[in-house]
Amino acid sequence: MFKSKSIVTIDGPAGSGKSTVARLLAEQLGWDCLDTGAMYRLVAWVLKEQKKEGLSGKALVLFLKGVEFVIEGTGIAQKVWVQGKDVSREIRTPEISQLASKISMKPEVRSVLAEKQKDLGQKGALIAEGRDMGTVIFPQAEHKFFLDASLEVRAKRRYEELIQRGQYVSLKEVKQEMEDRDRQDQERALSPLRPAPDAQIIDTSHLSIDDVVQTVRFRIMKNTVSTIDDSHFA
């Protein structure tokens, strides 16, 4: 029923549930899952760790192309290695999240990571989650979704996630960091956070993760069947 290289994009702000939904949907469909947020966080961590936040132009591109990383899984169980070092916990702090939003404004960073992301889209069926998957990276994707929720709900979700990871921060701090990042992501000139024109928008504020997963899966199946039926009359 699905094409061998079908792509589903799931975009949205932090705390909207897109990472968890993407992971569970990928598990149910047996597809690969692309967590682009982890890519930007690990780049932010590397630049901060090596005190190279000020790099730009060709120097930044060359530096990023030399960074070797591995990302396995998504969510709380996700593991991220940079140059062989496990940085899974380090890249999930509010400080790195904020820095990731800032460095994502640099065209050099987006260019290098976009190339890696597009390459992954050529390998087979993929669930791609992020902030510009449906608008920039995979505009040709057959199925596009944009998840959203109120700031209060999203902040509480992220706060509980950080506590589970053993990172003790205040809910107020998380909410402020998230509000600042929303503003940065929405107002940046390069690939701002916004739904693709043909994306299906789902408010997850009052939905369980299972409800969202089943809603997305149902709509994928419905759209696929509709496309097949329409092709009979082409």
Beta strands, then each sheet from edge to edge (+ up, - down):
strand 1: 7-11
strand 2: 32-35
strand 3: 69-72
strand 4: 79-82
strand 5: 85-86
strand 6: 126-130
strand 7: 143-148
strand 8: 200-203
sheet 1: 2+ 6+ 1+ 7+ 8+
sheet 2: 3+ 4- 5+
end
